[in-house]
Amino acid sequence: MRTAVITGGAAGLGADVARRLSEAGYRIGIFDLGAERVAQTASEIDNAVGIEADVTSPEQIAAAFEAFGETPDLLVNNAGIVRFGAMEEQSAQDYVDVVNVNLLGSCFCAREIAPAMIERGSGHIINFTSINGIHPAPGVGLYGPTKAAMANMTQAMAIEWGPKGIRVNAIAPGMIDAGMSKPIFENPKVRAVRGGGVPLRALGEAADIAEAVLFLDSEGAKYISGHELVVDGGVSTSVMAHLPRE
């Protein structure tokens, strides 16, 4: 049985990924804040254990992996936050929080488990980036810059750890009707405008991301490393479609 740890897995997109991996036969570790909600989500997923942990705390991360009881085959760095608002109006703490969770939290989790993966000679890490790291959007502070840094971090880890048996990849979700984005799409006007702007003329679903995780962790993707898989219906490459000649 393959094993996977998903950070930020108690709710939203992380929980959807955890459920799909469980359905595919993985033993699941869910790391997240809030003991009660972590336990509740884990109780709803077969072969899952929930462990409360703050990804910004190296000590809590180390304790969570120890509590999981084995070196996972797959680590999914999904935990992330966004602070909305004009950059000049956001507080210094807003900036620090986003960098700590999105970038450093992923670094800390990968760093903690990498030595055990190296000793075993195998492992796979998937970092969740975003199309906002490819094409910045206004009003989301340092969310985009941290995701761009995570994409570069993915390549750095893949180069350094590849010779030691670890694959490292990233998935960049587009406009997915799940997780942190779900409240945005509850507005019918926003939903119509954004969905209509995607070349495939639809918003993405949580299943689209979960299936991408399964693919990257499959035998069929064993030679893929250092790659950022964009799952966005083509929207990040569609700028010229919105700038017609006539």
N, C-alpha and C positions, 0 to 999 in steps of 0.2 A: 504494500500500500504506500503510495507516494504521500508526502506530507507537505503542508503549506501553512505559512503564517501570513495573515493579512492584518496590517496595521490600519487603524480606523475602521475596523470591520464590524462594529456593533450596529451600524446604521448606514443608510444611503447606499452608494455604489459599492462600498467595501463589503457590506452585508450581502449584496446581490452576487458579488464575485465569490464570496465564501460559500454561498448556497450552491452555486454552479459547480465549483470545485468539489464540493461534497458529493453532489450527484454523480460526478465523474469518478468517484472512488477515493478521493483524497481524505486523509485525516487533517483536520483544520484547527489552527490556533488563531483565535481572535484577540488581538491586542487593541485596547481602546480605553478611554476614560469612562468612569462611571460603573462601579461594580455591578449594580443592579441591572443596567441595560446590557452590559457585556454578558452577564449570566443569562439573561432572558434570550438574547439572540442566539447564544450557543445552545441553549436548550431546544431551540427550534430547528437546529441543523444537525443532521446525522454525523456522528464521529467528530464532533467539534468540542473544543474546550475554550472557555472564555477567561482571559487573564487581564485584569486591570493594569494598565501601564501608560505612563506619559512618555511619548516618544522624544520629548526634549530632555529627558532625564536618563543619562547613560546608566545610572544605577538601577532604575526601574526597568529599563530594557534588558539589562543583564539578568535581573531576577525573573523577568517574564520568560525569557528563553530557557532558563533553568527549570522553571515551573512547567514549561511545555514538555520537557523531558527528553527531547531528542533534537538532533540537528535537522531542520526542515530541508526538504529537497528544493523548495521554492519559498522565497520571501517576496511578498507584494507590498511595496511601500506606497500605500494608498492614503495614509493620514495626511490631511491638508486643511488649511483654512484660507478664507479670503476676508479682507476688510474693505467694504465698499466706501466710496467717497472720493472727493478730489484729493490728489496727493498732497497739496499744500495745507489741507485741512485735517489730514490724519495725524494722529499723535505719534511721538517717537516710539511709544509702546506698541502701537499698531504695527509699525515697521518691524520692530524687534520680534513681535509675536509671529508674524508671517514668515520671517526668515528662520526663526527657531523651529517652527513646526514643519514647514514645507521642505526646507533645504537641510538644516542641521538634523532634524528628526530622522530623515531618510538616511543621511550619512551615518548617524549614530547606530541605527538598526543594522545597516549593511556592515559597518565596521565590527559590530559585536559578533555577528554570526560568520563573517568571512573566515576567521582562523579555523573554525571547526569544519567549514566546507572545504577549505584548502587541505586540512589534514585528511579528510575523507577522499579528496580528489575530485569532487563534483558538487555542483550546486547551481542555482539559477536565481537571479534577482531581477525583478521587474519594478521599475520606478514609474509612478504615474506622473506624467508631465501634463501638458495642455496645449491646445492650439493658441492659447494666450501667450505661451512662451515662444511661439513662432511669429505671431502677429499680435503685438500688444493692443490691448483694449483700454479705453479711458474708464476712470472711475473704479478701478479695482486695486489701486495702490501697488504694492510690490508683488502681487500674485504672479503676474506675467514674468517679471524678472527672476523670481525664484524658480519658476518652472523652466525658464531658459537655462538657468544655472544647473538645474537637475538634469537637463538633457546633456550638457557638457560633462557633468559628473558621471552620467551613465557611460559615456565614451571613455572617460578616464579610468573608471573601474573595470570596464571590459578589457582595456589594453593591459592594465596592471595585473588583473586576476585571471585573465584568459589562459595564460600559460600554466596556471595553477589549478585549472579545472572548472573555473566558475564562468558561466555565461551571465552577462548583464545586458538587459534591454529596457526600453521604455515604451509606454503606451501614452499617446497624446489624444485624449478624448476631445471631440468637438462639442457641438450643442446636443448634449445628451439629456433626455427628459428623466433625470434621476439625480439622486444625491443633492449637492448644494445648488444645482441649477433648477431643480424641480419647482421651487416656489416661483421662480421667474416665469416659467411656462404656464403657470396657473392663470395668467392674464391672457385671454383669448387673442387679443390684438398682437401682443408680443409673440405669442405662439405662431400666429399666422405669418407675421412678417419674417421672423427668424427661420421658420420652417421653409417658407417660400424662397428664401435667399440661398438655400442649400441646393447644389446642383441636382441631388437626388430628390429634392422637394419634400423632405421629411426630416423630422428630428430623429436623433438616434435614441436607442433604448439601452437600458442597463445590460441586456443580453448581448448587445453588440460588443461591449467592452469585456464582459465575462468570457465570451467566445474567443476574443483576441488573446486573453490571458491563457486560455486552454491551448490555443494554437501555438503561441510562443513557447509554452512549456512542453509541447509534444515532441515526439521523436522526429516528426516531419520538419521541425524547426531547429534541429540540433546544431546546425551550422550557422545559425543566426546569432550574432552577438554584437553589441555596440550599436544596435539599431533602435531608432525611434519610430514606432509604428503609429501613424496618424489614422485615427478612426473618426472621420468627420463628414462623410458623405461628399467629400470633395470641396468643401467650403473654403478651406485654407488656400486653395489654388485658384479660386474663382474671381479674383479681383478684376480681371479684364472683362469678365461677363457683366460687371456692374458699371463699366465705363464704355458704353456703346459708341461706335463711330458716328452714328447718325442720331 
